């Protein structure tokens, strides 16, 4: 059957680079990056400790296999996993685009459905490509706080990942023999040695990726991979500094929490929500504020009383689910000291409530591994000054390795509850 | 039996079984999101399929056309690639960060950070100009080296 004119005809496609070796190379580079993004994504859900209290942002049900007690050490754990999730996800974009470019003719393959197996495979590829693009687009727009859609981001991004990952596992299993054959016949790296003048198309096979009537090469295979790598490196440089800090922070020119949100002074580091947004009433944080502390006993502590307790200083990161992090020197009262004062039983959970009246994360529950850590603080000061209102004055939670939104600001009450 | 299945289906039973498992996971996952509490109507499915459609029918033809037009100018491959590199690097930066560059969500940004979205467009333009300038300078140097080598080769003949 002769296909209609246009992209359904093999002769429509002219690039001399397309072929099984190039697609295998791009796929093999992309796969580990996608694996990192997927694993760190599922770890992020585990870090929210969805089994505790009202922490879960997902509906009850299946496909939530990772139920680990999230530890409080190393302190940089969540900064690392979530920084990787966002940085690697963004850096993988050029590779994903190149991979999809390399197989573009397959979309228009003629006849569109050769057999039941081919139909099933095409449906699965829709889940693969649709799922991949959905995950990248929603994640990338989320870190820029842009939500032009009518679905819940967290739920859709989490379950969209399952659509993508399920199709990806099958795809990798099916395509592995093709990758192995391309490496066996062409060599894993040998085609990279060819300069532009030595660049020849891979051998044509009907129905394959290689163009039957290729144009002359204008770039070598190593040049094309270098192009993709340069784009990835460029994205890394303008993004990674918001998580890694140090000299790279000055280069984070396009990162959402790069240099444009850094203010002056000891409180001049980024926030995920201002006091105005959280509708924190200034009067509620003033001299009348009393921290409600409940274990087997109930205490009410003013800020002056808290400052009179033994103060501890810890240098800890706040790491946001959006990928940025900031390490500061916090000081305040250890949560375990407050637990002892309230007579909290061993192994209890800590429910932290904010003065914030609305919002899903105004109340979080911490497991014993988290709040009983020696370095877990009710912070009152940062970098030798009082917390600013935007950073949670009069008091905020700072627990090592805890996702930033769980480091509750404007704390109103601490309640230790038996598990 | 397996041979008959292969003939009618077009692949091994394992192929079908693996795809059915993946499909079941996808359908279950989609059903969780499509709950009216989390998705207005089929919004989730529209975005799931729509992203692939926009990529395959708009983005790929779009950048392929730009590259085809650049090739039509009949530049040398060296010159062409010194245009491709800055264009692709700046292009993917724009593709990833266009909501900040075009200030699509200033309200959310102010509520989250306390600052307005500022300077992203300027920084992207400066980066783009810098990339093209650096690539152009490198091209001039490389083309100069090649021209001198060609002159020497002619002179030695």
Interface residues (C-beta under 8 A of the other chain):
Chain A: X58 X59 X61 X62 X63 X90 X93 X94 X97 X100 X101 X104 X107 X114 X115 X116 X117 X118 X120 X121 X123 X124 X126 X127 X129 X130 X131 X133 X134 X137 X138 X140 X141 X144 X145 X146 X147 X148 X149 X150 X151 X152 X155 X156 X159 X160 X162 X163 X166 X167 X169 X170 X173 X174 X196 X217 X218 X219 X223 X227 X230 X231 X234 X235 X238 X253 X254 X256 X257 X260 X261 X270 X271 X272 X273 X274 X276 X277 X390
Chain B: X8 X9 X10 X11 X15 X16 X18 X19 X21 X22 X23 X25 X26 X28 X29 X30 X32 X33 X35 X37 X38 X39 X40 X41 X43 X44 X47 X48 X49 X51 X52 X55 X56 X59 X60 X71 X77 X80 X81 X84 X85 X88 X89 X90 X91 X92 X93 X95 X96 X97 X99 X100 X101 X104 X105 X108 X109 X110 X111 X112 X113 X114 X115 X117 X118 X119 X120 X123 X124 X127 X131
